[in-house]
Amino acid sequence: MRCWSPSLGAPSYYKVTEPGSGKDFTTTEVSRKLGGSAIEFKDTKTGATTTLQNSMVLEIDKKTYEAGLASAKSSCAGAGGGAD
């Protein structure tokens, strides 16, 4: 069962935070796992499908979403992730 569904024709953007670690994820779709409180989503930064038992979900605007993606890319570049 989907908890947060995008509006027809307009994408929705979400910031998902795992309270225990403070780790943030960005996504365009979040669904609730059947029979529980866990959510599942595809992390836009890594492409990984992620399931969290405990989370905070906040709908964000496109500008905030894109800023989060840009900061993730620059963090990877600064970590010596180049193929030189």
C-alpha positions in Angstrom: 0.0 0.0 0.0 1.4 3.4 -1.0 1.4 6.0 1.7 2.7 9.0 -0.2 1.7 9.1 -3.8 2.7 11.8 -6.3 0.1 14.1 -7.7 -1.0 13.3 -11.2 1.4 15.0 -13.7 3.6 16.6 -11.0 6.5 14.7 -9.4 6.9 14.8 -5.6 10.2 14.9 -3.8 11.0 13.5 -0.4 13.7 13.7 2.2 13.8 10.6 4.3 15.8 10.7 7.6 16.8 7.8 9.7 16.6 9.3 13.2 19.0 6.9 14.9 21.9 7.7 12.6 20.8 11.1 11.2 21.4 9.8 7.7 19.4 11.6 5.0 18.1 10.1 1.7 16.3 11.7 -1.2 13.6 10.0 -3.3 10.6 10.6 -5.5 8.4 7.8 -4.1 7.9 6.2 -0.7 5.8 3.1 0.0 4.8 1.4 3.3 5.6 -2.2 3.7 2.5 -4.4 4.2 1.6 -5.2 7.8 4.1 -2.9 9.5 5.6 0.5 10.0 8.6 0.1 7.7 8.9 2.1 4.5 10.7 1.3 1.3 12.1 3.7 -1.3 14.7 4.0 -4.0 17.5 6.3 -2.8 18.1 8.8 -5.7 21.7 9.4 -4.7 22.8 5.7 -4.8 20.0 4.0 -6.7 19.7 1.5 -3.8 16.3 0.2 -2.7 16.2 1.0 1.0 13.9 -0.3 3.8 13.8 1.6 7.1 11.8 0.5 10.2 12.1 4.0 11.8 12.1 7.1 9.6 11.0 10.7 9.2 9.6 11.6 5.8 9.4 15.2 4.7 8.0 16.4 1.3 10.5 18.9 -0.2 10.5 21.1 -3.2 12.4 20.4 -6.5 15.1 23.0 -5.7 15.9 21.4 -2.3 15.8 17.9 -3.9 18.3 19.0 -6.6 20.5 20.7 -4.1 20.8 17.5 -2.1 21.8 15.6 -5.2 24.4 18.1 -6.1 25.9 18.0 -2.7 26.1 14.2 -2.8 27.9 14.3 -6.2 30.5 16.9 -4.9 31.1 14.8 -1.8 31.9 11.8 -4.0 34.2 13.9 -6.2 36.0 15.2 -3.1 36.5 11.7 -1.8 39.0 10.7 -4.5 36.3 8.8 -6.5 37.8 9.8 -9.8 39.2 7.3 -12.3 42.6 9.0 -12.9 
